Each structure stands twice: as structure tokens, then as C-alpha cells.
Amino acid sequence: MARYVYRRNWFGRILLVLVSIPLIAFFGRQVYYWLLPLLPVVAAVTIFMVLWWVAFRRRY
């Protein structure tokens, strides 16, 4: 029994790469601009949690 495997055209692959690079760059930039203002908050919460753990851990 013959099995048919669909192979994408080489031109389609090149076109897919050329279209996906600007899309990845655009969405990466959008995520960067949304996350950049939140980085100080995340850093402060992380430092607070570490200091809380150091101050209130049980000593045996």
C-alpha cells in the first residue's frame, strides 16, 4: 500500500520564514514593552519573599 507524504514547497518554506521573522520581532517588542514596567514590581516581590523566608524560617 502506498503512503503519500505531503511535502511543502521550498518557496513556501522560504516565504514562511520571511513572514514569521517580522511577526516574531513585532510580538517580542510588544511583550517587552508590556513587561518592562512590571520588572521592578517582580523584583521587589522576589526580594520580599526571600527576606521573609530568611527571617521566619524555623531553626532546628
Secondary structure as GFF3:
##gff-version 3
##sequence-region A 1 60
A	DSSP	alpha_helix	10	35	.	.	.	ID=ss1
A	DSSP	three_ten_helix	36	38	.	.	.	ID=ss2
A	DSSP	alpha_helix	39	56	.	.	.	ID=ss3
###
